[in-house]
């Protein structure tokens, strides 16, 4: 619930140390909730979780996250996040594809954290993905905004309404505080 970390600034006097950082954070992040149940059943609509990989680069720790200030949480949201997102997303994506003998072209569905238009644009351009591969993430961003980590659940729910085929692959790409990234590989069929 992003609104729980609302950090008001004085009208007309934003915190001079953050270049409107809190104003952007309070305007961008919306409240949302999602959950994923992991188990096994025979429903062909449910994918197998094949593999996952995470990545964290401590040099970007101050770009995204929270600090405790004046008795409450204050969001850190650097303007550099859209440029850094593909840098931290790349390593787990490459590792998971290599480990599973897959290429970018093998991935039918992309569930990418909709952290903003520029974040999606930069990931698309860096990976060389077609705009169509970002359709689910763009739809979630347009309809629900950036709801922080729950955004992935929203994109995943949109995916489940699509015409998924047996043998389709999906790569879930998460982005988070401290500029961490994750990749989760899903597969339908045996």
N, C-alpha and C positions, 0 to 999 in steps of 0.2 A: 504494500500500500504506500505508494510514493507520497501521498499527501501527508502521511505521518511524519515525513521529514521536511515539511514546509518550513522554511527559514525566512521569515519576513525581513525586509529591509525597509529603512525609512523612506517614505515617499520623496522622490526626487533626489535621494541620497543613497545610491547603491554602494555597497561595500567597495571602496576604491582599490582594494587588493585583489579583486577577482574579475574585474572587467565585465560586469553584468552576468557573471557565472550563475549566481543563484536565480536571477530573473529568468535566464534561459532554462535552467533545470526545472523551476516551478512551472514554466510554460510548456515544456516538452513532455515530461513524464506524467502519465495518467495512472489511475489505480486499475488494477486488474488482478485476476486470480486464475490459476490453472493448476492442474495436477495430472500426473501420468501414473497409471497403474502398470506395473510390470509383472507379468505372469505368463502362463501358458494356457492356451485353449486351441480348439480346432477351427476357429473362425478365420477364413481366408482373408478377411479385411484387416486383420491384425498382423503387423510385421514382426519379424524376428529382429532382436537387437543383436547385431553381429559383432560390433567393436566400438570402442570409444577412445578418444585421445584428448588430453588437455594440455594447455600451454600457458605459461605466464612469463612475462618479461619485466623484471623489477625496475628497469629504467623508466617505465611508464607509470609507475605506481601512483604518482600524484595527479594523473590526468583524469581519472574517473573513480569515484567512490564517495565515501563519507568521512568527515572529520567531526570531532566533538568540539563544539564551540558555544560558549554562553549557555551551557546547560541543555543543549539540544543538538541533534544531528544536522549537519550542513552538507549539502551535496557539493562534490567537486566535479565539475564538468568542463573540461578544457575544450577550446575551439579546435584543438589538434585531434580530437577523437576520430572524426571521419577519415583523416589521413592515416592514423595509426591502426585503425580497425583491420584493414587488409594485411598489414604487416604482422599482427599477432594471430590473425585467422589462418594465414598461410601455412605455418608449420604443422598444426594438427591435421589440417586437410591433407597436406602432402604425405604425412606419416601414415594416416589411416588408409589412404588410397594405395600407397606403396605396399603396406603390410598385407593388403587384401587383393593385390594384383589387379587393381582397377585404375581407370583413368577418369578424368573429368567427364568425358563423353559417355561413360558407363552409367553415370548418375542421372536417373530419370527425373527425380524430384529433389528440389532444394528447399529446405526449411531454414532460412537465414534470419537471424535476429533482426527485426525491423527497427534498427536503432536510428533511423532517419534516412531521408532521401540520399544525402551525400554518402552516408555509410554504405548503403546498398549500391550506389553508383560506383564507389571506389572498389568494393569487393568484386562487383561484376567486371569492371575494367581490368583489375589486377589478375583475376582468374581467367579472363577471356570468355566469360559466360554470355550466352544470349540473353536479351532482355526477357524473353519468355520464361527463362529459368527462375527469374525473380518474381514472377507473377503472384505467387501466394504471399510472399513477404510484402510486396507492394499493396496488395489488397488489404492485408491486416493493418498496415500502417495507415492507409487511407481511411479505413472504417473504424479503427480503434485507437490509433496513435501508438506511441511507444509506451508500453506498459511495463517497462523494465523487463525482468526475467520472465514474467508471465506471458510476454509477447510470443515466446516460442510455442507455448501451449495453444495460443490463439491461431498461429499459423498452422500448427499441427492439426487442429480441429478443421480448418479450411481444407487441408490436404485430404482428410478422411472423407470429404464429400466429393472428391474427384474420382475419375475413372482409373483407379489403380489396377494394374495388371499383375498377374503372377509373374515373378522373376524381375519386377521393378526394384531398383535400388533408390534409396533416399539418403541424403546427407543432411544432418541437422547441424547447423553452425551457430554456436552460442558466443556471445560477447559479454564481458562483465567487468566488474570493478577491478581496479589495479591494472586494467587492460589485460585481462585474461581471456582466453578463447578456448572453445571446445568443439570437437567434431564427434558426432555419433552416427554410425553407419547402420541403416535399417535395410531389411530385405524382405520381400514378400515371396512366398513359395518356398519349396524345399530345395 
